[in-house]
């Protein structure tokens, strides 16, 4: 599983005879980073998925699947926010993920990110869950 994703730009120039110049490295512009952030925020049908399993790898045994309530883009930061209501998903959990292109059916969609860390939700409380993704280029 990738924890830190790097973003870089490369150019190659190939002459008719086959000679190649490159890679030549360039900068990703601020506007380009913003465009990437907005593109992620516009991916279809995001769902928050909660799991209680301890299986390794990019898997999750679902105990809750709920549509993301709000997506907020602020510069290169994308925030996926969802409220878990009082009677939902109470207790201890080990995983949370955002799935893109999903439906209400367990296992549908593509896992965008995965949190594997114990966390809890007390009964009779509303918990706002926010998954943040920051798009940044390494210098």
ZAMARGU-4260 file (C-alpha; in steps of 0.2 Angstrom, whole numbers, plus 5000, padded with zeros to 4 digits):
<rodrens>
0) 5000/5000/5000 | 5007/5017/4995 | 5007/5030/5009 | 5015/5044/5000 | 5012/5047/4982
5) 5024/5057/4972 | 5019/5068/4957 | 5032/5073/4944 | 5032/5079/4926 | 5044/5072/4913
10) 5046/5076/4894 | 5054/5066/4881 | 5059/5071/4863 | 5061/5057/4850 | 5069/5062/4834
15) 5064/5054/4817 | 5080/5043/4818 | 5076/5036/4835 | 5087/5047/4846 | 5078/5052/4862
20) 5082/5067/4873 | 5075/5064/4891 | 5069/5063/4903 | 5068/5081/4905 | 5060/5086/4921
25) 5047/5100/4923 | 5036/5108/4936 | 5018/5105/4940 | 5010/5122/4940 | 4999/5128/4954
30) 4984/5128/4942 | 4988/5110/4937 | 4988/5104/4956 | 4972/5113/4958 | 4965/5105/4942
35) 4970/5088/4949 | 4962/5091/4966 | 4946/5096/4957 | 4946/5081/4946 | 4947/5069/4961
40) 4933/5079/4970 | 4922/5076/4954 | 4924/5057/4954 | 4907/5049/4954 | 4898/5041/4969
45) 4910/5042/4984 | 4905/5031/4999 | 4912/5030/5016 | 4915/5012/5021 | 4919/5006/5039
50) 4926/4989/5043 | 4931/4979/5059 | 4943/4966/5051 | 4961/4964/5054 | 4965/4957/5037
55) 4982/4963/5029 | 4982/4972/5012 | 4970/4983/5003 | 4954/4974/5009 | 4940/4979/5021
60) 4925/4968/5028 | 4911/4981/5028 | 4900/4985/5043 | 4894/5002/5036 | 4893/5009/5019
65) 4886/5027/5017 | 4887/5040/5004 | 4899/5054/5007 | 4889/5070/5012 | 4900/5083/5006
70) 4916/5086/4996 | 4926/5102/4999 | 4941/5107/4988 | 4952/5121/4995 | 4967/5123/4984
75) 4976/5106/4984 | 4966/5099/4998 | 4951/5088/4995 | 4940/5084/5010 | 4927/5070/5010
80) 4915/5073/5024 | 4901/5061/5031 | 4891/5060/5046 | 4888/5044/5055 | 4872/5046/5065
85) 4868/5041/5083 | 4862/5023/5079 | 4875/5019/5066 | 4891/5010/5067 | 4893/5011/5086
90) 4908/5003/5094 | 4926/4999/5090 | 4932/4998/5072 | 4949/4995/5063 | 4947/5002/5046
95) 4939/5016/5036 | 4940/5019/5017 | 4933/5030/5003 | 4926/5020/4988 | 4923/5029/4971
100) 4910/5024/4959 | 4901/5013/4972 | 4883/5010/4976 | 4874/5004/4992 | 4880/4986/4988
105) 4895/4980/4998 | 4910/4978/4988 | 4905/4990/4974 | 4916/5004/4968 | 4935/5006/4969
110) 4944/5009/4985 | 4953/5026/4984 | 4961/5026/5001 | 4962/5015/5017 | 4964/5020/5035
115) 4970/5005/5045 | 4970/5011/5063 | 4958/5007/5078 | 4945/5020/5082 | 4928/5020/5091
120) 4911/5028/5090 | 4901/5030/5105 | 4882/5026/5105 | 4870/5041/5105 | 4883/5052/5096
125) 4884/5059/5079 | 4902/5057/5072 | 4908/5068/5057 | 4921/5058/5048 | 4933/5068/5036
130) 4945/5060/5024 | 4958/5072/5018 | 4969/5070/5002 | 4982/5083/4998 | 4989/5084/4980
135) 5007/5091/4981 | 5022/5090/4970 | 5039/5086/4977 | 5052/5099/4973
</rodrens>
